Amino acid sequence: MTFIINFQLKINTMKLWDKGLAIDKKIENFTVGNDRELDMHIAEYDLKASKAHARMLGKVDILTSEEVKNIEDELAKLHQQLENGTFQIEEDFEDVHSKIEFELTQTLGDTGKKIHTARSRNDQILVAMQLYFKENLKEISGKTKQLIDVLLGLAEKHQEKLLPGYTHLQVAMPSSFGLWFSAYAELLIDDLYLLEAGLKVVDQNPLGSAAGYGSSFPIDREFTTKELGFSTLKYNVVAAQLGRGKCERTVTSNISSVANTLARFSMDICLYMSQNFDFITFPDELTTGSSIMPHKKNPDVFELIRGKCNKLQSIANEMILITNNLPSGYHRDYQLIKENSIYAVENIKEILDIFIHSIALIKVKDINFKDEKYKYLFTVDSINDLVMQGKSFREAYQIIGDQVQEGTYEAAEGKRHSHLGSKDNLALAEIRRKKDEV
């Protein structure tokens, strides 16, 4: 009896591809990698796809209605385990796909063994990852919109406060805190456009492509498309398989665009907090000190955001390097892109959360524009004054340039800039409208 039980357990826990042959443990560990940990991120989507697949098999009379119900009930129990934190992918399993099939087979016997009919792990991982990307791109877009709202609120609050504008890190022209905050808000809207484009790419159902060449079973792919909430179907089964890597490249590229905006903003913040600029500060609880210098108030949060965002920008390139010379069909190289794409998704969400929390607490300082270093901040306004008085631009430029060279230039009062999108006409309503239209 013991032999029978142990033999049955071995049969039930074998890999989905196992033919009963001995497996080199070193090779197994190398090929599995850290899929068990990573697959916890996509477990709920594999459960959802398995439910849709079972319903479809029932619709085409491969499963009976009772078998479909039994599978749905067991999948619901596994989902409950996932929600309460008791679901695990033990070392007996390569991944979440084999874990779920094992649990169904343990409970339902032959019915559980039928769940893999007309399906491959290839389209299982495709559909699970695309559902994961779809939901998370929406979440990332939502967080990005939250940050935009915070920045536009800060722009409105501080729109009258002047800020020196720089080119080449040299004092250049008058700007404002309102212009600075709303600049990054509008750049993030560009990132929203890319996230929206990424969503369209992943919102195509690949389920039913099996190993990448379809199936002789009479499956209904339009049914699973509707069940899973995809906008459309990835019709060509080879294209569906070739989408592995393309989806990851698209998503990580979209994320890297958000990361680029946040990295540059973080650099501004670190610069503007330094004593040589001294434009902004944050509450003590958002900064750190030094183990040796008691006066230090370091912008560690934004330095880490900058570093993490720079790291995220490299991931899209990794996706390209891993996949760019692969021929049609599945290759194990694809396993390597799962980790970094999940890393990118989870990290950008965390970064957006901490950015929203931190930037809302920023304190804008009063800047002394009588300071000698700002003496030439308004030279362009002075040139424009002369032009408005009838001089040509080149003549006015020469006059003010000579005054600067001779040390006779006297800074005039800064002029209001009336055109749309300037420091005194921020077009905040128009920027909000752009955001709301995405």
PERADA-V622937 format. One record per residue. N is the residue number from 1. PHI is phi as a letter, one per 40 degrees, with the letter a starting at -180 (* if undefined). PSI is psi as a letter, one per 40 degrees, with the letter a starting at -180 (NA if undefined). OMEGA is omega in radians with two decimals (* if undefined). Layout:
n->N phi->PHI psi->PSI omega->OMEGA
n->N phi->PHI psi->PSI omega->OMEGA
//
This chain:
n->1 phi->* psi->d omega->3.13
n->2 phi->c psi->d omega->3.14
n->3 phi->c psi->d omega->-3.11
n->4 phi->c psi->d omega->-3.14
n->5 phi->c psi->d omega->-3.12
n->6 phi->c psi->d omega->3.12
n->7 phi->c psi->d omega->3.14
n->8 phi->c psi->d omega->3.13
n->9 phi->c psi->d omega->3.12
n->10 phi->c psi->d omega->3.13
n->11 phi->c psi->d omega->-3.05
n->12 phi->c psi->d omega->-3.08
n->13 phi->c psi->e omega->-3.14
n->14 phi->c psi->i omega->3.11
n->15 phi->c psi->i omega->-3.13
n->16 phi->c psi->d omega->-3.13
n->17 phi->b psi->e omega->-3.01
n->18 phi->c psi->h omega->3.08
n->19 phi->b psi->e omega->3.10
n->20 phi->g psi->e omega->3.14
n->21 phi->c psi->i omega->3.13
n->22 phi->c psi->i omega->-3.11
n->23 phi->b psi->h omega->3.08
n->24 phi->c psi->h omega->-3.06
n->25 phi->c psi->d omega->3.12
n->26 phi->c psi->d omega->3.14
n->27 phi->c psi->d omega->3.14
n->28 phi->c psi->d omega->-3.13
n->29 phi->c psi->d omega->-3.13
n->30 phi->c psi->d omega->-3.07
n->31 phi->c psi->d omega->3.12
n->32 phi->c psi->d omega->-3.14
n->33 phi->f psi->b omega->3.12
n->34 phi->b psi->f omega->3.14
n->35 phi->d psi->d omega->-3.10
n->36 phi->c psi->d omega->-3.14
n->37 phi->c psi->d omega->-3.11
n->38 phi->c psi->d omega->-3.05
n->39 phi->c psi->e omega->3.04
n->40 phi->c psi->d omega->3.10
n->41 phi->c psi->d omega->-3.06
n->42 phi->b psi->e omega->-3.08
n->43 phi->d psi->d omega->-3.10
n->44 phi->c psi->d omega->-3.13
n->45 phi->c psi->d omega->3.05
n->46 phi->c psi->d omega->3.07
n->47 phi->c psi->d omega->-3.14
n->48 phi->c psi->d omega->-3.14
n->49 phi->c psi->d omega->3.10
n->50 phi->c psi->d omega->3.09
n->51 phi->c psi->d omega->3.13
n->52 phi->c psi->d omega->3.14
n->53 phi->c psi->d omega->3.12
n->54 phi->c psi->d omega->3.11
n->55 phi->c psi->d omega->3.12
n->56 phi->c psi->d omega->3.10
n->57 phi->c psi->d omega->3.05
n->58 phi->c psi->d omega->-3.12
n->59 phi->c psi->d omega->-3.11
n->60 phi->c psi->e omega->3.01
n->61 phi->g psi->f omega->2.99
n->62 phi->c psi->d omega->3.00
n->63 phi->b psi->i omega->3.03
n->64 phi->c psi->i omega->3.13
n->65 phi->c psi->d omega->3.11
n->66 phi->c psi->d omega->3.11
n->67 phi->c psi->d omega->3.11
n->68 phi->c psi->d omega->-3.13
n->69 phi->c psi->d omega->-3.14
n->70 phi->c psi->d omega->3.11
n->71 phi->c psi->d omega->3.13
n->72 phi->c psi->d omega->3.14
n->73 phi->c psi->d omega->-3.13
n->74 phi->c psi->d omega->3.08
n->75 phi->c psi->d omega->3.10
n->76 phi->c psi->d omega->3.11
n->77 phi->c psi->d omega->3.11
n->78 phi->c psi->d omega->3.10
n->79 phi->c psi->d omega->3.10
n->80 phi->c psi->d omega->3.06
n->81 phi->c psi->d omega->3.13
n->82 phi->c psi->d omega->-3.11
n->83 phi->c psi->d omega->-3.11
n->84 phi->c psi->e omega->3.01
n->85 phi->g psi->e omega->-3.13
n->86 phi->b psi->e omega->3.13
n->87 phi->c psi->h omega->3.14
n->88 phi->b psi->i omega->3.01
n->89 phi->b psi->g omega->-3.04
n->90 phi->c psi->i omega->-3.09
n->91 phi->c psi->e omega->3.10
n->92 phi->c psi->e omega->-3.02
n->93 phi->b psi->i omega->3.09
n->94 phi->c psi->d omega->-2.96
n->95 phi->a psi->a omega->-3.12
n->96 phi->c psi->d omega->-3.10
n->97 phi->c psi->d omega->3.13
n->98 phi->c psi->d omega->3.10
n->99 phi->c psi->d omega->-3.10
n->100 phi->c psi->d omega->3.13
n->101 phi->c psi->d omega->3.10
n->102 phi->c psi->d omega->-3.12
n->103 phi->c psi->d omega->3.11
n->104 phi->c psi->d omega->-3.12
n->105 phi->c psi->d omega->3.11
n->106 phi->d psi->d omega->-3.06
n->107 phi->c psi->d omega->-2.98
n->108 phi->b psi->e omega->3.13
n->109 phi->g psi->b omega->-3.06
n->110 phi->c psi->d omega->3.11
n->111 phi->c psi->d omega->3.12
n->112 phi->c psi->d omega->-3.14
n->113 phi->c psi->e omega->-3.10
n->114 phi->c psi->e omega->-3.04
n->115 phi->c psi->d omega->-3.10
n->116 phi->c psi->e omega->3.11
n->117 phi->d psi->h omega->3.09
n->118 phi->g psi->f omega->-3.10
n->119 phi->a psi->i omega->3.07
n->120 phi->b psi->i omega->3.02
n->121 phi->c psi->d omega->3.14
n->122 phi->c psi->d omega->3.14
n->123 phi->c psi->e omega->3.02
n->124 phi->c psi->d omega->-3.12
n->125 phi->c psi->d omega->3.09
n->126 phi->d psi->d omega->-3.05
n->127 phi->c psi->d omega->3.13
n->128 phi->c psi->d omega->-3.14
n->129 phi->c psi->d omega->-3.12
n->130 phi->c psi->d omega->3.03
n->131 phi->c psi->d omega->3.09
n->132 phi->c psi->d omega->3.13
n->133 phi->c psi->d omega->-3.09
n->134 phi->d psi->d omega->-3.12
n->135 phi->c psi->d omega->-3.07
n->136 phi->c psi->d omega->3.05
n->137 phi->c psi->d omega->3.07
n->138 phi->c psi->d omega->3.13
n->139 phi->c psi->d omega->3.12
n->140 phi->c psi->d omega->3.09
n->141 phi->c psi->d omega->3.12
n->142 phi->c psi->d omega->3.12
n->143 phi->c psi->d omega->3.11
n->144 phi->c psi->d omega->3.10
n->145 phi->c psi->d omega->3.07
n->146 phi->d psi->d omega->-3.14
n->147 phi->c psi->d omega->3.10
n->148 phi->d psi->d omega->3.14
n->149 phi->c psi->d omega->3.11
n->150 phi->c psi->d omega->-3.11
n->151 phi->c psi->d omega->3.11
n->152 phi->c psi->d omega->3.05
n->153 phi->c psi->d omega->3.09
n->154 phi->c psi->d omega->3.11
n->155 phi->c psi->d omega->3.13
n->156 phi->c psi->d omega->-3.11
n->157 phi->c psi->d omega->-3.01
n->158 phi->b psi->f omega->-3.04
n->159 phi->c psi->d omega->-3.12
n->160 phi->c psi->e omega->-3.06
n->161 phi->c psi->h omega->-3.12
n->162 phi->c psi->i omega->3.11
n->163 phi->a psi->h omega->3.10
n->164 phi->c psi->h omega->3.02
n->165 phi->c psi->i omega->-3.06
n->166 phi->b psi->i omega->2.84
n->167 phi->b psi->h omega->-3.07
n->168 phi->f psi->f omega->-3.06
n->169 phi->g psi->f omega->3.05
n->170 phi->b psi->i omega->3.10
n->171 phi->d psi->h omega->-3.00
n->172 phi->b psi->c omega->-3.05
n->173 phi->a psi->i omega->3.10
n->174 phi->c psi->h omega->3.01
n->175 phi->b psi->a omega->3.06
n->176 phi->a psi->i omega->3.07
n->177 phi->c psi->d omega->3.09
n->178 phi->c psi->d omega->3.13
n->179 phi->c psi->d omega->-3.14
n->180 phi->c psi->d omega->-3.13
n->181 phi->c psi->d omega->-3.07
n->182 phi->c psi->d omega->3.06
n->183 phi->c psi->d omega->-3.14
n->184 phi->c psi->d omega->3.05
n->185 phi->c psi->d omega->-3.10
n->186 phi->c psi->d omega->3.05
n->187 phi->c psi->d omega->3.11
n->188 phi->c psi->d omega->3.05
n->189 phi->c psi->d omega->3.03
n->190 phi->d psi->d omega->3.11
n->191 phi->c psi->d omega->3.07
n->192 phi->c psi->d omega->3.11
n->193 phi->d psi->d omega->-3.13
n->194 phi->c psi->d omega->3.08
n->195 phi->c psi->d omega->3.11
n->196 phi->c psi->d omega->3.10
n->197 phi->c psi->d omega->3.09
n->198 phi->c psi->d omega->3.12
n->199 phi->c psi->d omega->3.12
n->200 phi->c psi->d omega->-3.13
n->201 phi->c psi->d omega->-3.07
n->202 phi->c psi->e omega->-3.07
n->203 phi->c psi->f omega->3.12
n->204 phi->b psi->h omega->-3.01
n->205 phi->c psi->h omega->3.10
n->206 phi->c psi->e omega->-3.06
n->207 phi->c psi->h omega->-3.09
n->208 phi->h psi->e omega->3.09
n->209 phi->c psi->e omega->3.11
n->210 phi->f psi->b omega->-3.10
n->211 phi->c psi->e omega->3.11
n->212 phi->h psi->e omega->-3.10
n->213 phi->b psi->e omega->3.07
n->214 phi->g psi->a omega->-3.02
n->215 phi->a psi->i omega->3.07
n->216 phi->c psi->e omega->3.06
n->217 phi->c psi->i omega->-3.11
n->218 phi->c psi->f omega->-3.05
n->219 phi->c psi->i omega->3.14
n->220 phi->b psi->g omega->-3.06
n->221 phi->c psi->d omega->3.10
n->222 phi->c psi->d omega->3.11
n->223 phi->c psi->d omega->-3.12
n->224 phi->c psi->d omega->3.08
n->225 phi->c psi->d omega->3.13
n->226 phi->c psi->d omega->-3.13
n->227 phi->d psi->d omega->-3.06
n->228 phi->c psi->e omega->3.08
n->229 phi->g psi->e omega->3.05
n->230 phi->c psi->i omega->3.13
n->231 phi->c psi->d omega->-3.12
n->232 phi->a psi->i omega->-3.12
n->233 phi->b psi->i omega->2.91
n->234 phi->c psi->g omega->-2.91
n->235 phi->c psi->d omega->-3.08
n->236 phi->c psi->h omega->-3.03
n->237 phi->c psi->d omega->3.08
n->238 phi->c psi->d omega->3.09
n->239 phi->c psi->d omega->3.11
n->240 phi->c psi->d omega->3.13
n->241 phi->c psi->d omega->3.10
n->242 phi->c psi->e omega->3.08
n->243 phi->c psi->e omega->3.05
n->244 phi->c psi->h omega->-3.04
n->245 phi->h psi->d omega->3.11
n->246 phi->c psi->d omega->3.08
n->247 phi->c psi->d omega->-3.12
n->248 phi->c psi->d omega->3.10
n->249 phi->c psi->d omega->-3.12
n->250 phi->c psi->d omega->-3.09
n->251 phi->c psi->d omega->-3.11
n->252 phi->c psi->d omega->3.06
n->253 phi->c psi->d omega->3.08
n->254 phi->c psi->d omega->3.13
n->255 phi->c psi->d omega->-3.13
n->256 phi->c psi->d omega->3.09
n->257 phi->c psi->d omega->3.05
n->258 phi->c psi->d omega->-3.11
n->259 phi->c psi->d omega->3.12
n->260 phi->c psi->d omega->3.12
n->261 phi->c psi->d omega->-3.10
n->262 phi->c psi->d omega->3.11
n->263 phi->c psi->d omega->-3.14
n->264 phi->c psi->d omega->3.09
n->265 phi->c psi->d omega->3.13
n->266 phi->c psi->d omega->3.11
n->267 phi->c psi->d omega->3.06
n->268 phi->d psi->d omega->-3.10
n->269 phi->c psi->d omega->3.13
n->270 phi->c psi->d omega->3.13
n->271 phi->c psi->d omega->-3.06
n->272 phi->c psi->e omega->3.07
n->273 phi->c psi->d omega->-3.07
n->274 phi->c psi->i omega->-3.06
n->275 phi->c psi->d omega->-3.10
n->276 phi->c psi->e omega->3.03
n->277 phi->b psi->d omega->3.01
n->278 phi->g psi->f omega->-3.13
n->279 phi->c psi->d omega->-3.03
n->280 phi->a psi->i omega->3.01
n->281 phi->a psi->i omega->3.11
n->282 phi->b psi->i omega->3.08
n->283 phi->d psi->i omega->-3.09
n->284 phi->d psi->d omega->-3.07
n->285 phi->c psi->e omega->3.11
n->286 phi->c psi->e omega->-3.10
n->287 phi->b psi->i omega->3.12
n->288 phi->b psi->i omega->-3.14
n->289 phi->b psi->a omega->3.14
n->290 phi->b psi->i omega->3.12
n->291 phi->c psi->e omega->-3.08
n->292 phi->b psi->d omega->-3.08
n->293 phi->b psi->h omega->-3.01
n->294 phi->c psi->e omega->-3.09
n->295 phi->c psi->e omega->-2.97
n->296 phi->c psi->i omega->3.05
n->297 phi->b psi->g omega->-2.90
n->298 phi->c psi->i omega->3.13
n->299 phi->c psi->f omega->-3.04
n->300 phi->d psi->d omega->-3.11
n->301 phi->d psi->d omega->-3.07
n->302 phi->c psi->d omega->3.02
n->303 phi->c psi->d omega->3.11
n->304 phi->c psi->d omega->3.07
n->305 phi->d psi->d omega->3.12
n->306 phi->d psi->d omega->-3.12
n->307 phi->c psi->d omega->3.13
n->308 phi->c psi->d omega->-3.14
n->309 phi->c psi->d omega->3.08
n->310 phi->c psi->d omega->3.08
n->311 phi->c psi->d omega->3.14
n->312 phi->c psi->d omega->-3.11
n->313 phi->c psi->e omega->3.13
n->314 phi->c psi->e omega->-2.99
n->315 phi->c psi->d omega->3.13
n->316 phi->d psi->d omega->3.11
n->317 phi->c psi->d omega->3.08
n->318 phi->c psi->d omega->3.11
n->319 phi->d psi->d omega->-3.14
n->320 phi->c psi->d omega->-3.07
n->321 phi->c psi->d omega->-3.13
n->322 phi->c psi->d omega->-2.96
n->323 phi->b psi->e omega->-2.90
n->324 phi->c psi->e omega->-3.13
n->325 phi->b psi->f omega->3.10
n->326 phi->c psi->h omega->3.07
n->327 phi->c psi->i omega->-3.14
n->328 phi->d psi->i omega->3.11
n->329 phi->g psi->i omega->-3.11
n->330 phi->c psi->i omega->3.03
n->331 phi->a psi->i omega->-3.05
n->332 phi->c psi->e omega->3.06
n->333 phi->d psi->d omega->-3.08
n->334 phi->c psi->d omega->3.13
n->335 phi->d psi->d omega->-3.04
n->336 phi->c psi->d omega->-3.08
n->337 phi->c psi->e omega->-3.14
n->338 phi->c psi->d omega->-3.05
n->339 phi->c psi->d omega->-3.06
n->340 phi->c psi->d omega->3.12
n->341 phi->c psi->d omega->3.07
n->342 phi->c psi->d omega->3.08
n->343 phi->d psi->d omega->-3.11
n->344 phi->c psi->d omega->-3.12
n->345 phi->c psi->d omega->-3.06
n->346 phi->c psi->d omega->-3.11
n->347 phi->c psi->d omega->-3.12
n->348 phi->c psi->d omega->3.08
n->349 phi->c psi->d omega->3.13
n->350 phi->c psi->d omega->-3.14
n->351 phi->c psi->d omega->3.12
n->352 phi->c psi->d omega->3.12
n->353 phi->c psi->d omega->-3.08
n->354 phi->c psi->d omega->3.11
n->355 phi->c psi->d omega->3.13
n->356 phi->d psi->d omega->-3.12
n->357 phi->c psi->d omega->-3.00
n->358 phi->c psi->d omega->-3.03
n->359 phi->c psi->d omega->3.12
n->360 phi->c psi->d omega->-3.09
n->361 phi->c psi->e omega->-3.12
n->362 phi->c psi->i omega->3.07
n->363 phi->b psi->h omega->-3.13
n->364 phi->c psi->h omega->-3.11
n->365 phi->c psi->i omega->3.00
n->366 phi->c psi->h omega->-3.09
n->367 phi->b psi->h omega->3.13
n->368 phi->c psi->g omega->-3.10
n->369 phi->c psi->e omega->3.03
n->370 phi->c psi->e omega->3.11
n->371 phi->d psi->i omega->-3.06
n->372 phi->d psi->d omega->-3.06
n->373 phi->c psi->e omega->3.11
n->374 phi->b psi->e omega->-3.03
n->375 phi->d psi->d omega->-3.05
n->376 phi->b psi->e omega->-3.10
n->377 phi->c psi->d omega->-3.02
n->378 phi->b psi->e omega->-3.11
n->379 phi->c psi->d omega->-3.13
n->380 phi->c psi->d omega->3.07
n->381 phi->c psi->d omega->3.12
n->382 phi->c psi->d omega->3.07
n->383 phi->c psi->d omega->-3.11
n->384 phi->c psi->d omega->3.08
n->385 phi->d psi->d omega->-3.14
n->386 phi->c psi->d omega->3.10
n->387 phi->c psi->d omega->3.14
n->388 phi->c psi->d omega->3.09
n->389 phi->c psi->e omega->3.04
n->390 phi->h psi->e omega->3.14
n->391 phi->c psi->i omega->3.05
n->392 phi->c psi->i omega->-3.13
n->393 phi->c psi->d omega->-3.10
n->394 phi->c psi->d omega->3.13
n->395 phi->c psi->d omega->3.14
n->396 phi->c psi->d omega->3.12
n->397 phi->c psi->d omega->-3.12
n->398 phi->c psi->d omega->-3.13
n->399 phi->c psi->d omega->-3.12
n->400 phi->c psi->d omega->3.10
n->401 phi->c psi->d omega->3.10
n->402 phi->c psi->d omega->3.13
n->403 phi->c psi->d omega->3.11
n->404 phi->c psi->d omega->-3.12
n->405 phi->c psi->d omega->-3.09
n->406 phi->c psi->e omega->-3.11
n->407 phi->g psi->f omega->-3.10
n->408 phi->b psi->e omega->-3.08
n->409 phi->c psi->h omega->3.06
n->410 phi->b psi->h omega->-3.10
n->411 phi->c psi->h omega->3.07
n->412 phi->c psi->i omega->3.05
n->413 phi->c psi->h omega->3.14
n->414 phi->d psi->h omega->-3.13
n->415 phi->c psi->i omega->3.05
n->416 phi->c psi->i omega->3.10
n->417 phi->b psi->h omega->-2.97
n->418 phi->c psi->e omega->-3.02
n->419 phi->c psi->i omega->-3.07
n->420 phi->c psi->h omega->3.11
n->421 phi->g psi->e omega->3.12
n->422 phi->c psi->i omega->-3.03
n->423 phi->c psi->d omega->-3.13
n->424 phi->b psi->e omega->3.08
n->425 phi->a psi->g omega->-2.92
n->426 phi->c psi->e omega->-3.12
n->427 phi->f psi->f omega->-3.10
n->428 phi->c psi->d omega->3.13
n->429 phi->c psi->d omega->3.14
n->430 phi->c psi->d omega->3.12
n->431 phi->c psi->d omega->3.08
n->432 phi->c psi->d omega->-3.12
n->433 phi->c psi->d omega->3.08
n->434 phi->d psi->d omega->3.14
n->435 phi->c psi->d omega->-3.08
n->436 phi->c psi->d omega->-3.12
n->437 phi->c psi->e omega->3.14
n->438 phi->c psi->NA omega->*
//
